[in-house]
Amino acid sequence: MTIDEIVELAKRMEQETKAIKQELYKFCWYMRGGLSFTEAYELDIGDREILGKIIEENLDTTKKTQLPFF
């Protein structure tokens, strides 16, 4: 790899890392302390996808039923 390719790869990896951390912090927030950041960090991608779907379903239900979320 050239230096430019290495720099570009490092930038992409940094962006992906930030996106994963943001997703994990959102999980922790939605779980209201039921999931620590350390526990969230240990989830594999399959578990993160499942948890994300559950959160999305619950948000949709909350919107449809007009129950308070916050």
Steps between C-alpha positions, in 0.01 A plus 500: 500500500609853440517756778187670361311171501607431858389848609164454324453159662581643843246781448230251398575283801481801731160595355375142543624495859317824578180366341518181709561698819205728422278196447615348828441822696149518352435144614610592851279808499194310378559229759503766776790343687398141431803464275838649581733627230743220581224242456386665178858498370513123551194438279570341164355646181208256499398596852531870412271450201242319714514766772468775239189336353343461845563867578356605163190287555449650846538853362243425230259359758549807718425729207192303394355485851604859577641391834765726650852391417712734708 
